[in-house]
Amino acid sequence: MSWKANLKKWHITPVYKSGISAEEAKKLVGDKHFLNLQSNENLFVPLEFIKKLAVKALENIDLRLYPKEVTNKLTENLAKLNGVDEESVILSHGADQMIELIFKMFEGNAKIFLHNPTYSYYKIAAINYGLTVITDEYVNETLLNIKSIQENSPDLVFVCNPNNPTGHIIPKEQIKELLDNRNLVLVLDETYAEISGVTNNDLFHNYDNLIILRTFSKAYGLAGLRIGYALTQGELAKVLRKLQSPFPVSSFSASVALEALKNIEEFKRYWAESLKTREWFEKQLDEEILKSKSASYFITLSFKVSAEAAFIELLKHGYITRVIEPFGRFLNPLRMNMAPKNLIEDLPHLINNINKKYSE
């Protein structure tokens, strides 16, 4: 078989779509300044603050050397922060790489269960690694579908908590119920845990079938550095370490992450501000648009007009948002992250007007 024939299977595999660029937005509505609210990036962390951390980080590393020393130090700090031993912390090139490693661990020989809606990359990566994907709806759009999970007997269950795009929290009782089934591995994606204040770290030591995913992309505003990590133990930790590349995280990324951890009290103020802004934002919206409340700094809206039309209207006013697939009561859903209040002061009124305009 030729190398071209070997590549044919990848022509039909799904690809993750990361939204549109500012240049693409200009082609749609003309040249203007855009505020990017489509990717749940943390705009509450000041850019100048991030730059100071980066400058400090550069002072502490030698970029000519491989990053083993600084990544060992970061691993040690994350272990202390999460109350686990160092062998239980596995660094990765963003949480997305860890998702891929987990699928690689079960490659071509496992079933994964996903709730709908959730982070779209789970399904894309699972298909690309040859896993059988089973999906079902949340119960009442907020609860895990335990019955469906039991009926389908998956090897892996991925749960985003708080969930993206709805922002809802999964009750700990349901998580424990899943973990008590030792025949499956539960991957808890706690990407937004620091901001929501909800974590399941307290379950860690009691279950060897649990993987917790974390990242510096959201709470710490370091999406551009691509640094994440997993918390797990036993056989799962051993295999993931074997599958991991020798140096998945750069010296610079690891050093900036260390500086961020040193300044965690400062970050807590930004996390509080993001939640306060989201609460203010939600109160300004008409009830028919906001069908559920988020535990993080992003929200999902449901318009009477098509989501694509609402997206273009918002784009005309300089706001880039994300159109997502319909689900449940969300017939025309659009997701957006919050930004400092002074940048989005007119946005709730604009959203209400767009919805009213097309409902009259």
N, C-alpha and C positions, 0 to 999 in steps of 0.2 A: 504493500500500500504506500502511495506517495505521501510526502509531507502535506501536500495540499488536501488530499483526501482525509488525512487525520484531522485537519482543521475545520472540516465542513460542519461538524457537530456544533461548533461554537457560533455558527452563523445564525442559528435559531434560538440560542439561549437568551434569556432576558437580560437587560442592562439597566442599572440604576440611573435614574434621571435626577440630576442635582439641582434642577431649576434653571432659571435663565440668568445670563450675565447682564450687566448694565448696558453693554453694547447691543445685545439682543433686544433689550427693553427700548432702547432709542430707536431701533428700526421699526418697532411696533407703534410708538406714540410720539416720537420726536425727541430732540435733544433737550435734556433737562437733568437736574440733580435727583437721584433716586435714593430712598432709604430702603435698605435691603432687610426685609422682615420674613424671608421665605425659608431660612435654613436653621431656625432656632439657635442662631449665634447669640452670644451674650454681649449685648451692647451696653449693659449697665457697668461693666468693668471699664474704667477709663483707659483709653489708648496710651496716654502718657504714663499711667501706672504700670501697664504691661511693658512699655519700653524701658522703664527703670529696672524692672525685674530682669529683662533681657540683658541690659548692660551689666548688671551685677553678676548675672550668670556667666557671662563671657570672661569675667575676671577670675573665675574659679576653675576654668578648664583649659586644657591644651587640645585644640582641635586636630592636631597632628596624630593624636593617639586614639586607639579604639576606646569605646565608652565604658569599659567594664567597671572601673573604679566608681564613676559617678552613678551608674545604674545600680550598682550594689548598694550605694548609699541611699538612693531613692527607694529601692526595695525595702531596705531597713526602716526607713521613715514611714512608708506606707503600711508596713506590718505593724508598727507601733500605733499608728493612727487607727487602724481597723481591729486591733486586738487579736492578731493572728501571728503565727511564726513566719519567718522569711520565706520558707519553702512553699508557703501557701500563696505568695504574691508572684504573679507572672506578668511582666510588662509586655506591651504590644504597641504596634504602630497604629494608634487609635483603637477604639473598641471594635471597629470593623474588622481589623486583622484578626482579633481574637475570635470573632464570630466565624471567620473563615477557618481558623485552626480547629475550632470545635467541630465544624462540619467535616473537616479533613480527618479528624479522629474517627468519625463514623462513616467515612466515605463510601458511597454506593451500597451501603448495607444497613440502612436504618430508615425509620419513619420519624418525621418531625411533625409536631402539632403546633399550629399557629392560630391565634384568635384574629378575627377580622373586625375592625381595622387595627393594624399595628405598624411598626417600622417596616417599610417595604423591603429593605435590604436582606432581612432574614430569609424571605422566600426566594429572592433572586440568587443569593449565595447558596442556599440549600439545593436548588435546582442545578446550579453549576457544578456542585460537588456530587451530584447523582443521588441525592436523598429523595425519598418519597414524601411529598408535602401534603399534609391533611389540614384543612382549614374549617373553622366553624365560627359562628357568631358568639360574642359575649352574651351572657344572660342579662337581660335588661340593660344592655350596653355598658355594664360596669363590673359584672361578676364573671369569674372563670367558668367555663362550661365543663364542669367536672364530669358530668354524665357522658358527654361526647368524648372526652379524653379517655375515660374508662372503656368505652365501647370500641375505640380505635386502637388502644394499646400501643401508643407510640414509644419509641426509644428516647426521644428528646421532646421536651416542651420548652418553648421560649416564651417568657413573660416580661413585657416591658412595664416597669413600675416606678414612677407614674407612666401611664401608657402614652405613647406618641401615635396618633395625634390628639386623642381625647383629653389627656392629662389626668385621668382618674386613677385612684389608688386601689390596688387589690387588697382585700382583707387578709391579714396574717393567717387567720384560721384556714383559709383556702390554700394558701401557700404551704402550710404545714400538712394539710391533707394530701397535697400532691407529693410532697417529699416523703411521706410515710409509705408511698409506693416505691420500694427500692428497685423496682424493675425499670424505672425511667430516670433520666437525668434532667433536672430542672435548671434551666439557665435563666437567672433573674437579671435582667438588664436594668441596672440602677443608674442610668446615665444622668438622671435629674435628681438623684437622692439628696445631694447636699442642699439643693434649693428647696425641695419639698419637705425636708426634715424627716423623711420616712425611709428607713432601711431595714433589712432583715439580717443584718450582721449577727444578731443575737441567736439566730438559728444555725450559724455556720458550724460550730463545733459538734453539733448533734447529727449532722447529715453528711455522708461522704458522696452523696449524689447531687450536690448543689454547686453551681458555679455562679458567682456574682460578678457582673461586669460593671466596670467604672471607667470614667474618662475625665481628662482635664479640658476637654473641648467646650463643655457647656458651663458648668459652675465657675470655672476658673478663666473662662474667656480665652482659651488657648487652642482654638480649633485649628489654627494654621500650623501648629507644631505636631499634630497627630500623635498624641501620646495617651494611651489607655492602659488598663490592667485588669486582670482577673483575680478573684479570690476563690481558691478551691483547695482541696486536700486529697490525700491518698493517691489512688490509681489515676484519677483525673489529672491531678497536678503533675504526676510523673510523666504521663503521656504527652500532655500539652507542652511540657518543657522539652521533650524529645523532638516534637514537631516544630517548635519555635526556631526561627533563624538565629544564628549566633549573636548578632547585634541588632535587634529589632528597633531599638530606640537610640537616637543620636545623642552625643554628649551634650549638645546645646539644648535639645528638648528636655532631657533629664535634669539638666542644671536649672533651667527655668522652672520646671515643675517643683524642684526642691525649694527655690526661692518663693514660689507661690505658697507652699506649705508653711514656710516661715512667717508668711503674712496672712494667715488664714483668718485672723480677726478682722482684718480690713475687708477681705472677701465676704465675710458674713454680713457686713453692712450693705454690700451691693446685692447680695441675695435677698435681704430683707426689703431693699428698695424695689427689686423686681417684682416681688409678691405684692407689695403695697400698690405698685403701679397697675398690676394685673387686676387687683380688686377694684381700683378706681375705674379702670377701663370697662370692666364687666358691668358696673353699675350704670354706666352711660349708655349702654346698648339696649335696644328694644328687646323685650323678653323673647319674641318669636325668632330672633336671630341667634341668640345664645341658648342652646338647648342643653348644655352641660357645663359645669364649672371645672376649671383646671386646678391642679395642685402645683403647677409650675408656672413659668413665665411665658407660656404660649397658650393660645386658645384656638379652637376650631368653631367656625361660624357656619350657619346654613341659610343661604339666601333663597328668596322666591324666584329671582332671576337665575339663569344658569351661572355656575361658578366661574366659567370662562368669561362671561360678560362682566361679572363683578370684578374679576381679576383685571380686565382691561380698564374699567372705570377707575379703579384704584391706581393702576399704572399711570393713567393720565394725570393723576394728582401727585405722582412721584413715589408711590408705595409699591414695592415688589413683594407679593405674597405667594402662597403656594396652593394651587388647585389640587384636590385629592379626590379619590374615588368615593362615590356615594355609599352610605351605609346607614342602616337603621332609619332614624328620623331625619338624618342629615342627607337631604336629597340633592342639594347643591353646595357641598362643603368646600370651605377655603380655610387654610390654616395660616396663622401668622404669630410670630413672636413679638413680645413687647420690646419697647425701647424707652429710654428716659422720657419722662412725661413731657418735657419741653419740645421733644421731637415729634410727638404724636398727639398733641393737644386737640387738634381738629379732627383726628381720625375717627373716633366713635360717631361723631355727628355726620361725617361723610358716609360711613357705613350705613347708618340708619337711613340717610337720604337715598342712597343707592337702592336699598331694599324697598323703600316706599315708592320710589319712582316707578319701579317695575311691577308693583302690586296694585297700582291704581287702575 
